[in-house]
């Protein structure tokens, strides 16, 4: 499970793994119609769907307790090690309905899991495979030096993935779903160039932190530079749907940086892929934890300014060439 779930890919119609999204307009709606809001909405022993990161997994309610006027549920993710069992609130759970299963499947396809079989819980379509528990990132790390001596690089990678976890706010999860639907289902594209673009948003966040902290934090500036670099490199490689390729080649030419052309919609897709990308960065655990905190703060900033940064609808027309369709 781990941080791979913080990443989401693209439905089969995309050439990437970096886009979050899923479902049609009805299922894409935030989990308000499906999420339980009444106390005790889930019973012990009930099979449910549970959010972990921006993806949804099958789970079973083991315990239900009322804590400080709020119901909490201890869930076990079906087919996965008990190491992943955890207490969650009602906002993380969905009823096991056909509509919610479709939403789950859309997000699953969006993750493009087949290309990342070793990334956390990405092989969920085989939940009862006993190998999953053996390859659980936590249990792998806990096997100690012998295992690490055999595959030290893989263990280091998984350790990093396990440390960097980005819990997306629900409204941003819905944004990812809507993004997927507009492009892959409705044949719409984000009209380029975007305003504000990625550079503008990063600058606005730096101004926001500077005003809030009373100073320019060098660490924040370095992280924002890193995000811009990651975005420019990752966009053509893993953040575009197939139907967006032609638009990219037309919009990004010569020495133009994608961060000056694209906006929040594609920046959010980068955050879905960051845990996987950061797995290859050699950083101390303490530094990774601090980085995670700053990235989560940036996500909250995006959420706070969601109505300003994100388009509510896409109106650019996507080419329907056969090469772009499945």
CORFEN-V572990 format. One record per backbone hydrogen bond with DSSP energy under -0.5 kcal/mol. CO is the residue of the C=O (numbers start at 1). NH is the residue of the N-H. If there is no record, write none. Layout:
co=CO nh=NH
co=CO nh=NH
This chain:
co=1 nh=4
co=1 nh=5
co=1 nh=121
co=2 nh=5
co=3 nh=6
co=4 nh=7
co=5 nh=54
co=11 nh=14
co=13 nh=242
co=16 nh=10
co=24 nh=28
co=25 nh=29
co=26 nh=29
co=30 nh=32
co=30 nh=33
co=31 nh=35
co=34 nh=95
co=38 nh=41
co=43 nh=46
co=46 nh=61
co=47 nh=96
co=48 nh=59
co=49 nh=94
co=50 nh=57
co=52 nh=55
co=55 nh=52
co=57 nh=50
co=58 nh=78
co=59 nh=48
co=60 nh=62
co=60 nh=76
co=61 nh=45
co=63 nh=74
co=65 nh=67
co=65 nh=72
co=66 nh=68
co=67 nh=70
co=70 nh=67
co=71 nh=90
co=72 nh=65
co=73 nh=75
co=73 nh=88
co=74 nh=62
co=74 nh=63
co=75 nh=86
co=76 nh=60
co=76 nh=78
co=77 nh=80
co=81 nh=84
co=82 nh=85
co=86 nh=75
co=88 nh=73
co=89 nh=92
co=90 nh=93
co=92 nh=51
co=93 nh=36
co=94 nh=49
co=95 nh=97
co=97 nh=101
co=98 nh=102
co=99 nh=103
co=100 nh=104
co=101 nh=105
co=102 nh=106
co=103 nh=107
co=104 nh=108
co=105 nh=109
co=106 nh=110
co=107 nh=111
co=108 nh=111
co=108 nh=113
co=109 nh=112
co=112 nh=115
co=113 nh=116
co=116 nh=119
co=118 nh=120
co=119 nh=122
co=121 nh=124
co=123 nh=126
co=124 nh=127
co=126 nh=129
co=129 nh=132
co=130 nh=133
co=130 nh=134
co=131 nh=135
co=133 nh=136
co=136 nh=140
co=137 nh=141
co=138 nh=142
co=139 nh=143
co=140 nh=143
co=141 nh=144
co=144 nh=148
co=145 nh=149
co=146 nh=150
co=147 nh=151
co=151 nh=155
co=152 nh=156
co=153 nh=157
co=154 nh=158
co=155 nh=159
co=156 nh=160
co=157 nh=161
co=158 nh=162
co=159 nh=163
co=160 nh=164
co=161 nh=3
co=163 nh=165
co=165 nh=167
co=166 nh=168
co=169 nh=172
co=169 nh=173
co=170 nh=174
co=171 nh=175
co=172 nh=176
co=173 nh=177
co=174 nh=178
co=175 nh=179
co=176 nh=180
co=177 nh=22
co=177 nh=181
co=178 nh=182
co=179 nh=183
co=180 nh=184
co=180 nh=185
co=181 nh=185
co=181 nh=186
co=182 nh=188
co=183 nh=187
co=187 nh=318
co=189 nh=316
co=197 nh=201
co=198 nh=202
co=199 nh=203
co=200 nh=204
co=201 nh=205
co=202 nh=206
co=203 nh=207
co=204 nh=208
co=205 nh=209
co=206 nh=210
co=207 nh=211
co=208 nh=212
co=209 nh=213
co=210 nh=214
co=210 nh=215
co=215 nh=217
co=216 nh=218
co=217 nh=221
co=218 nh=222
co=219 nh=223
co=220 nh=224
co=221 nh=225
co=222 nh=226
co=223 nh=227
co=224 nh=228
co=225 nh=229
co=226 nh=230
co=227 nh=231
co=228 nh=232
co=229 nh=233
co=230 nh=234
co=231 nh=235
co=232 nh=236
co=233 nh=237
co=234 nh=238
co=234 nh=239
co=235 nh=239
co=238 nh=17
co=238 nh=18
co=240 nh=15
co=241 nh=244
co=242 nh=245
co=244 nh=248
co=245 nh=249
co=246 nh=250
co=247 nh=251
co=248 nh=252
co=251 nh=253
co=253 nh=256
co=257 nh=260
co=258 nh=261
co=258 nh=262
co=259 nh=199
co=261 nh=194
co=262 nh=198
co=263 nh=266
co=263 nh=267
co=264 nh=268
co=265 nh=269
co=266 nh=270
co=267 nh=271
co=268 nh=272
co=269 nh=273
co=270 nh=273
co=270 nh=274
co=273 nh=277
co=274 nh=278
co=275 nh=279
co=277 nh=280
co=278 nh=281
co=281 nh=283
co=284 nh=288
co=285 nh=289
co=286 nh=290
co=287 nh=291
co=288 nh=292
co=289 nh=293
co=290 nh=294
co=291 nh=295
co=292 nh=296
co=293 nh=297
co=294 nh=298
co=295 nh=299
co=296 nh=300
co=297 nh=301
co=298 nh=302
co=299 nh=303
co=300 nh=304
co=301 nh=305
co=303 nh=306
co=305 nh=308
co=305 nh=309
co=306 nh=310
co=309 nh=264
co=316 nh=189
co=321 nh=324
co=322 nh=325
